[in-house]
Amino acid sequence: MKFNPYLFFEKSNRLRAVLFSFIVLCVGLFIIDFFVKRYTYFEIEGLYNFYSIYGFVMFSIIIFGSRFLRFLLGRPENFYDNKAVDSEDYPTTREK
């Protein structure tokens, strides 16, 4: 049987193991940040776990900003109804 990488996570045990290892990795990196000496250009960069907090805040701004943009720029589902290529009638074939 051929290995299919897309079916690897079909079993919940494998998915749970990958998720658990990801959480352990994140917690480990969070703890390591308290013991690393930083040489920074700006003072705020010297705060503990600044980059993880900054990344989380920026990620949240991107997500909620996209929801706001969707509200502003969103179109109804049938916006291109008459103008879409697949809405055109197909020409009938002439009989010979």
Stockholm file with secondary structure:
# STOCKHOLM 1.0

chainA/1-96         MKFNPYLFFEKSNRLRAVLFSFIVLCVGLFIIDFFVKRYTYFEIEGLYNFYSIYGFVMFSIIIFGSRFLRFLLGRPENFYDNKAVDSEDYPTTREK
#=GR chainA/1-96 SS CCCCGGGGGGSHHHHHHHHHHHHHHHHHHHHHTTTCCCCCSSGGGGSTTHHHHHHHHHHHHHHHHHHHHHHHHCCCTTTTTTTSGGGSCCCCCCCC
#=GC SS_cons        CCCCGGGGGGSHHHHHHHHHHHHHHHHHHHHHTTTCCCCCSSGGGGSTTHHHHHHHHHHHHHHHHHHHHHHHHCCCTTTTTTTSGGGSCCCCCCCC
//
